[in-house]
Amino acid sequence: MHQQSGAKESAYRRRRDRRWLDELGLLTFNIGSLVAEGSVVIQMCWGAINELTAQAAYSRMIAKAEHPVLTELVRRIMKQEGRYLDFYEHEVRSRLEGNRRAQRLARFALTKFWSPVGSGVVPDGEEAYMASYLFADPADRKFACLPGLHGLTLLEDAARRDRPLRPRGRLPRLLSDKMAETTTAPQL
């Protein structure tokens, strides 16, 4: 299923057909950033969980590949990506500590709008396969230890398919996709 012929073309068509929705989503996100003071903490949370998913994917790749050269290469990538995760985690912790409003806002945004990067461009079956394969081991314990995010199990839920990987409805998907696109790691 996940290696269907024409998958690349299908992803291209999905992206092309969503172009106007992407522009609307960016506009919505930018307006929301001006109005909501919590947009920075949400972006930092988004960056942290996306970096955490990357680390989980790299770890799974090492475990499955059992290839010495690939393992060394991926470990080096993980070390670099780990710096981004540390940055985001520090920012999230400092912005959430003692700020109940920011904690509630971050938790709400993550549970309602977050989905793994790239989940909007592949069919649902491939999303489910990716989540169950990459997030089979609990990976978000570190994230759930942040202030106000205790017990949050986004990756475990995605792997168990307890909730849709992608937010349903146009606006939630737009916001989720835009957060993934606008959250970039700092250059270290």
C-alpha positions, 0 to 999 in steps of 0.5 A: 500500500505504501509503495503504490505506483504513482504515489509521488504524482498523487502527493504532487496533485494533493499539494497543487490542489491545496495551494489556495487553501495553503495561502488561506491558512497562512493568512489565518495563521498570521492574523491569529499571531497578531491577535493571540499572544500565545502564538509563540508558545504554540509554535515552540510546542509545534517545533518540539513535537515535530523534532521529537517525531523526527528523533523517533523516526530516526531511532526506528530507522536505526533499529530496523535497518541494522546497517552500520554505515546508515546507523552512523549517519543517522546517529550524526543526524540525530545529534544535530537534530537533538540540538533543535529539540533541546532548543524547542524544549527549553523555550517551551518549558520557559514559556509554559512554566507558571503560565496556566493560560499558555499551558491551556492554549498549547494543550488545546492547540496540540490536541485539536490541530497537531498532526505529524509532518507530511500527514496531509499529503498522503492517503489516510492508509499510509498515514496510519502505516507511518504512525504505527511503524514509526511511533510503535515505541512510546516516544512522547514521554519527554514532551508530556513532562513539560508544564501543562502537558502532563499526560499528553500522548500525541505520538502514542495516540497516533500509533494506536490510531485512537484519534485521526492523525490529521485534524478533520475539517478545513480550518483545523487542517489549514492551521495544522499544515501552516504550523508545520510549514512555519515552524523552522528550527533555528540555525545553530 
